[in-house]
């Protein structure tokens, strides 16, 4: 091959590189996660009979869900996905999970402990919480604006969302933004039943752990 051909090929590769690098870098750039309100103060009893509050999660990234152990519909899938999240960050002392029962009258610490063992919840910072019913419902409905309530006409007798909340090290609810048409909006919560959003949640936990 002649010298001029080498020069021409080098020139083309150089131009391609100059054009391609910003594209590749841009593709992997991640915007800061959107910040919502802080999680209100709470104190409930966990599966080991210990009182757990916000202070137990100081300087930790954690995920919050509302569920009940006798739930016959969405809770099993939610906690199956939560175990996957646990396994992704197992051994990281800066990560935790909070599972709050909306049926505290039946979900005693002992019932929660047995449930946690059956589901494979072994993360040290995964607390299954129970307590005063009115306080729990206020924590869900007012604190997170995630509906939880009694409804004897539905399976299991309770209504609640299948959403997970992501909390940063300073105690604020965080989420990514997604493009919907021409608009870009924060999702606020992650669908605990959707594999794609579970993957988003894992990615965003990693972002917050680095902050």
ABEGO torsion letter per residue (X at the ends): XBAAAAAAAAAAAAAAAAAAAAAAAAAABBBBBBBBBBBBBBBBBBAAGBBBBAAAABGBBBBBBBBBAABABAAAAAAAAAAAAAAAABGBAABBBBBBBABAAABBAAAAAAAAAAAGBABAABBBBBEBAAAAAAAAAAAAGBBBBBBAABBGGBBBBABBBBBBAAGBBBBBBBBBEABBBBAGBBBAABAAAAAAAAAAAAAAAAX
